[in-house]
Every structure is written in structure tokens, then in C-alpha cells.
Amino acid sequence: MTTTTDNNQRLTFLKEWKPYQFKRMEKFIAAHFREKRLRTSHGDYYLPNVGTNYKKVNNIMGLAYTSTGIWACYGVCNTEPYFDLRNVYQYAYFVMDKEDNCYAILQDKDEKELIIPL
């Protein structure tokens, strides 16, 4: 599927990931949340630099891989992880484009999307 970001950049996301792409995405997810306080509907988590890894983020978010939709992704299943302090946008999906760039798709309560690079 091709989608357009807020800055009118057109992106085409992969429909299936290869084994090396799982590792790449997991590395980018861990790096994105390193040194951050993650606010969720179940409480706050601080993810310090030392020892922060994909497994810790996955334990909080419950990321599940699916490739049966319009693109392959890790979808958030366990909680509502907030992107902003006003709790407007939530992390919903982690996707990859054909150049192996990794992105987070955020959604508000009306499912308006915001796409950010990881």
C-alpha cells in the first residue's frame, strides 16, 4: 500500500518481511524507545539506556506480527502506548518500506494517522 505522510512523502510498505527484516525492525524499535518514558493506559515505564531492548518493549506493548492486511507490521496488542503528552496519538503499528526504512504509525481516537520514522 502506498500512503502519504504529513509532509507529502509517498511511502510503499512491504506486505511481507524476510527474516533479517524482523531483526532490523526490532533493533529500530528498541532504539526508538531507549531513554524514554513510555506512557500507556496501564501506567508509565521508563526505558533506560542500559539494558533497553526489543524484548522489554514487546513485553509492554504485546507486539504481534501480521502480514494478512494491506502491509506487514508489528501491531500493538496489550496496551495503548501514547506518543504525546496530551495522549492524542497512540502507537498502533510498526511498518517497513521497500528500502528497509522503519516507521511507526500512530493513530488518534478517530484513527487519523501520523507516520514517523524510527
Backbone torsions as a table, in degrees:
resi	resn	phi	psi	omega
1	MET	NA	138.4	174.4
2	THR	-99.8	132.7	179.1
3	THR	-131.9	162.8	-179.1
4	THR	-116.6	131.8	177.7
5	THR	-83.1	175.1	-179.6
6	ASP	-59.8	-27.6	179.0
7	ASN	-94.9	20.8	176.7
8	ASN	65.2	19.9	174.5
9	GLN	-78.4	128.5	-179.5
10	ARG	-90.2	130.6	-178.0
11	LEU	-124.3	141.5	173.0
12	THR	-118.3	118.6	-177.3
13	PHE	-93.6	147.7	180.0
14	LEU	-66.8	148.4	176.6
15	LYS	-95.2	-11.6	-180.0
16	GLU	-154.5	143.7	178.5
17	TRP	-107.1	147.4	173.1
18	LYS	-89.5	161.6	-177.1
19	PRO	-52.2	-41.9	-178.9
20	TYR	-66.5	-26.1	-178.8
21	GLN	-72.9	-29.9	174.4
22	PHE	-61.4	-47.7	-179.6
23	LYS	-62.5	-40.2	179.0
24	ARG	-62.5	-48.1	-179.6
25	MET	-61.5	-43.8	-179.3
26	GLU	-62.1	-38.3	177.0
27	LYS	-63.5	-43.5	-178.7
28	PHE	-70.2	-37.0	177.3
29	ILE	-63.7	-47.2	179.3
30	ALA	-59.7	-43.8	-179.6
31	ALA	-66.0	-37.3	-179.2
32	HIS	-62.6	-38.2	-176.2
33	PHE	-93.6	-5.6	179.2
34	ARG	-61.7	136.1	178.2
35	GLU	67.5	22.7	-179.6
36	LYS	-120.3	154.3	170.1
37	ARG	-94.7	119.6	-178.7
38	LEU	-98.4	114.5	178.9
39	ARG	-92.0	130.4	179.3
40	THR	-134.5	172.3	176.7
41	SER	-68.7	-12.1	179.2
42	HIS	-105.8	4.1	-179.3
43	GLY	129.4	-179.4	-178.8
44	ASP	-102.9	146.9	177.9
45	TYR	-132.4	132.1	173.4
46	TYR	-100.5	128.0	-177.2
47	LEU	-111.6	86.5	-176.7
48	PRO	-68.6	161.3	-177.7
49	ASN	-57.5	-45.7	-176.0
50	VAL	-72.3	116.2	175.3
51	GLY	84.1	-2.0	177.8
52	THR	-69.1	127.5	178.8
53	ASN	-145.9	175.4	-177.7
54	TYR	-58.7	-39.3	-177.0
55	LYS	-58.7	-40.4	179.2
56	LYS	-65.1	-44.1	178.6
57	VAL	-64.0	-42.5	179.5
58	ASN	-62.7	-38.3	178.7
59	ASN	-63.1	-33.9	179.1
60	ILE	-77.3	-47.8	-172.1
61	MET	-88.5	-26.2	-175.5
62	GLY	66.0	59.3	-176.6
63	LEU	-75.7	128.9	-179.1
64	ALA	-123.1	130.4	179.0
65	TYR	-80.8	136.4	172.6
66	THR	-143.4	146.6	177.3
67	SER	-137.0	24.3	-178.0
68	THR	-95.6	-4.2	-177.4
69	GLY	-99.6	-148.9	-178.0
70	ILE	-77.7	-18.0	172.8
71	TRP	-154.7	160.3	176.0
72	ALA	-78.7	145.8	-178.7
73	CYS	-162.4	163.4	160.3
74	TYR	-96.0	118.6	178.8
75	GLY	-102.1	143.2	179.1
76	VAL	-78.8	127.4	-175.2
77	CYS	-120.2	-28.5	-169.2
78	ASN	-90.6	-24.4	-169.9
79	THR	-156.5	-178.5	174.4
80	GLU	-112.8	94.0	-180.0
81	PRO	-84.0	123.2	-174.3
82	TYR	-88.5	141.9	178.7
83	PHE	-88.5	-36.6	-172.8
84	ASP	-120.4	162.1	-177.0
85	LEU	-67.3	-22.5	-179.9
86	ARG	-88.6	2.4	179.6
87	ASN	58.3	36.5	178.7
88	VAL	-84.9	-50.3	-178.6
89	TYR	-103.5	141.5	177.2
90	GLN	-121.4	145.4	171.6
91	TYR	-65.6	129.9	179.9
92	ALA	-119.3	-44.5	-175.4
93	TYR	-143.5	153.2	171.5
94	PHE	-120.9	122.2	-172.7
95	VAL	-129.5	168.2	-178.0
96	MET	-135.2	141.2	177.4
97	ASP	-93.5	179.0	-174.5
98	LYS	-68.9	-13.6	174.9
99	GLU	-95.9	12.1	-179.8
100	ASP	68.2	20.4	172.5
101	ASN	-78.3	139.6	-176.2
102	CYS	-104.7	141.4	-176.8
103	TYR	-138.0	155.4	168.7
104	ALA	-109.6	136.1	173.3
105	ILE	-104.6	122.0	-180.0
106	LEU	-105.3	150.2	178.0
107	GLN	-134.5	145.9	171.8
108	ASP	-93.9	-174.8	-175.8
109	LYS	-63.8	-22.5	178.2
110	ASP	-96.3	11.0	-179.5
111	GLU	65.0	23.2	169.8
112	LYS	-69.8	133.1	-173.8
113	GLU	-101.0	147.5	172.2
114	LEU	-131.0	128.5	-178.1
115	ILE	-111.1	126.6	179.0
116	ILE	-124.1	143.3	174.8
117	PRO	-74.5	147.0	176.5
118	LEU	-92.1	NA	NA
